[in-house]
């Protein structure tokens, strides 16, 4: 059987399926007025799509020669982060809805979803420390900087629109998803360009 001449196509398809499934399920859960627990239950299957998406990206990297042991460890840490974040978020929402805590317990529950973000920042740092391939390191830093640039532009524009009462307030926890979208867009753009 001949090798696929476009090794970057499968991860893009998996990524598109993941995004459509996550947003579709999220909108469906909101439309159905599901509680925090049931939202978590219906969001789990789309989250599982991360596993074949990462595996597909690693296979593609192996075929194109753009992979490393450090990148594979980063991908595993990324999966741990993603699942931990979603679990912590929905756990915190469910406990808050059920118990209506106050005081220190409320503080603990409120900060719980942020703890996987701390792990994620550590995973980014570890990848850059562990990566010995300068090309792969530069490529990831470029993607991360694109995500940061997108975040800065979106936050600044939205902040001014909000100051002038043109748009509603957006919670600051949205910074991580906006940055991650920028990171993903940069990675997709690189794959499409073939560089």
C-alpha positions as CSV (number, residue, x, y, z in Angstrom):
1,X,0.0,0.0,0.0
2,X,1.4,3.4,-0.9
3,X,2.2,6.0,1.7
4,X,-0.1,9.0,1.9
5,X,1.6,11.8,0.1
6,X,0.0,14.4,2.4
7,X,0.8,13.2,5.9
8,X,-0.5,16.5,7.4
9,X,-4.1,16.0,6.2
10,X,-5.3,13.4,8.7
11,X,-4.5,15.6,11.8
12,X,-6.3,18.5,10.2
13,X,-9.4,16.4,9.7
14,X,-9.2,15.0,13.3
15,X,-8.8,18.6,14.5
16,X,-11.8,19.8,12.5
17,X,-13.9,16.9,13.8
18,X,-12.8,17.7,17.4
19,X,-13.7,21.4,17.1
20,X,-17.1,20.7,15.4
21,X,-17.9,18.0,18.0
22,X,-16.9,20.2,21.0
23,X,-18.8,23.3,19.8
24,X,-21.8,21.2,18.6
25,X,-22.1,19.3,21.9
26,X,-21.6,22.5,23.9
27,X,-24.3,24.3,22.1
28,X,-26.5,21.2,22.3
29,X,-26.0,20.9,26.0
30,X,-26.8,24.6,26.5
31,X,-29.9,24.3,24.3
32,X,-31.1,21.3,26.3
33,X,-30.4,23.2,29.6
34,X,-28.3,20.4,31.0
35,X,-26.8,20.6,34.5
36,X,-23.1,20.8,35.1
37,X,-22.8,17.1,35.6
38,X,-24.8,16.1,32.5
39,X,-22.9,18.6,30.4
40,X,-19.7,16.9,31.5
41,X,-21.1,13.5,30.6
42,X,-22.0,14.6,27.0
43,X,-18.8,16.6,26.6
44,X,-16.6,13.5,27.3
45,X,-17.0,11.7,23.9
46,X,-15.9,14.8,22.0
47,X,-12.9,15.1,24.4
48,X,-11.9,11.6,23.6
49,X,-11.4,12.7,20.0
50,X,-8.2,14.4,21.3
51,X,-6.5,10.9,21.5
52,X,-6.8,10.0,17.8
53,X,-6.0,13.6,16.9
54,X,-2.7,13.5,18.8
55,X,-1.9,10.0,17.5
56,X,-2.6,11.2,14.0
57,X,-0.4,14.2,14.4
58,X,2.4,12.1,15.8
59,X,2.2,9.7,12.8
60,X,2.2,12.6,10.5
61,X,5.3,14.0,12.3
62,X,7.0,10.6,12.0
63,X,6.4,10.5,8.3
64,X,7.6,14.0,7.7
65,X,10.6,13.7,10.1
66,X,9.2,16.5,12.4
67,X,8.9,14.7,15.7
68,X,11.0,14.1,18.8
69,X,10.8,12.3,22.1
70,X,10.3,15.7,23.8
71,X,7.3,16.5,21.5
72,X,5.7,13.1,22.3
73,X,6.1,13.7,26.0
74,X,4.6,17.2,25.5
75,X,1.6,15.7,23.7
76,X,1.0,13.2,26.6
77,X,1.2,16.1,29.0
78,X,-1.2,18.0,26.8
79,X,-3.8,15.2,27.0
80,X,-3.4,15.1,30.8
81,X,-3.9,18.8,30.9
82,X,-7.0,18.8,28.7
83,X,-8.8,16.1,30.5
84,X,-7.8,17.5,33.9
85,X,-9.1,20.9,32.9
86,X,-12.4,19.7,31.8
87,X,-12.9,17.4,34.8
88,X,-11.9,20.2,37.3
89,X,-14.1,22.7,35.6
90,X,-17.2,20.6,35.6
91,X,-16.5,19.2,39.1
92,X,-16.2,22.8,40.4
93,X,-19.4,23.9,38.6
94,X,-21.3,20.8,39.8
95,X,-20.1,21.2,43.5
96,X,-20.8,24.9,43.4
97,X,-24.4,24.3,42.1
98,X,-25.1,21.5,44.5
99,X,-23.5,22.9,47.7
100,X,-23.6,26.6,47.3
101,X,-20.4,26.9,49.4
102,X,-19.1,30.0,51.0
103,X,-15.8,31.2,52.4
104,X,-12.6,29.2,52.0
105,X,-14.4,26.2,50.3
106,X,-15.8,28.5,47.7
107,X,-12.3,29.9,47.1
108,X,-10.9,26.4,46.7
109,X,-13.7,25.4,44.3
110,X,-13.3,28.6,42.3
111,X,-9.5,28.1,41.8
112,X,-9.7,24.4,41.1
113,X,-10.2,24.7,37.3
114,X,-7.1,27.0,37.2
115,X,-4.8,24.3,38.6
116,X,-4.6,22.4,35.3
117,X,-3.6,25.7,33.6
118,X,-0.6,25.8,36.0
119,X,0.3,22.3,34.9
120,X,-0.1,23.4,31.2
121,X,2.3,26.3,31.6
122,X,4.8,23.9,33.3
123,X,4.3,21.4,30.4
124,X,5.1,24.2,27.9
125,X,8.2,25.1,29.8
126,X,9.3,21.5,30.1
127,X,8.9,21.0,26.3
128,X,11.1,24.0,25.5
129,X,13.7,22.8,28.0
130,X,13.6,19.1,26.8
131,X,13.4,19.8,23.1
132,X,16.9,19.4,21.5
133,X,15.8,19.9,17.9
134,X,16.2,23.7,17.4
135,X,13.9,23.7,14.4
136,X,11.0,22.0,16.3
137,X,11.6,24.4,19.2
138,X,11.6,27.5,17.0
139,X,8.5,26.2,15.2
140,X,6.6,25.8,18.5
141,X,7.7,29.1,19.9
142,X,6.4,30.7,16.6
143,X,3.1,29.0,17.0
144,X,2.9,30.1,20.7
145,X,3.7,33.7,19.8
146,X,1.0,33.7,17.2
147,X,-1.4,32.6,19.8
148,X,-0.2,35.2,22.2
149,X,-0.5,37.9,19.5
150,X,-4.1,36.8,18.7
151,X,-4.9,37.0,22.4
152,X,-3.4,40.4,22.8
153,X,-5.3,41.8,19.8
154,X,-8.6,40.2,20.8
155,X,-8.4,41.2,24.4
156,X,-7.4,44.8,23.6
157,X,-10.1,45.3,20.9
158,X,-12.8,43.6,23.1
159,X,-11.6,45.6,26.2
160,X,-12.1,48.9,24.4
161,X,-15.4,47.8,23.0
162,X,-16.5,46.8,26.5
163,X,-15.3,50.1,27.9
164,X,-17.5,51.9,25.5
165,X,-20.4,49.6,26.4
166,X,-20.6,48.2,22.8
167,X,-20.2,44.5,23.8
168,X,-20.9,42.6,27.0
169,X,-18.2,41.7,29.6
170,X,-16.2,38.5,28.9
171,X,-14.7,36.5,31.8
172,X,-10.9,36.6,31.9
173,X,-10.7,32.8,31.9
174,X,-11.4,33.0,28.2
175,X,-7.7,34.0,27.7
176,X,-6.5,30.4,27.6
177,X,-9.1,29.2,24.9
178,X,-8.3,32.3,22.8
179,X,-4.5,31.6,23.1
180,X,-5.1,27.9,22.3
181,X,-7.2,28.8,19.2
182,X,-4.3,31.0,18.0
183,X,-1.8,28.2,18.6
184,X,-4.0,25.8,16.7
185,X,-4.5,28.2,13.8
186,X,-0.7,28.7,13.5
187,X,-0.1,25.0,13.5
188,X,-2.8,24.5,10.8
189,X,-1.4,27.3,8.7
190,X,2.0,25.8,8.9
191,X,0.7,22.4,7.8
192,X,-1.3,23.9,4.9
193,X,1.8,25.8,3.8
194,X,3.8,22.6,4.0
195,X,6.7,24.1,5.9
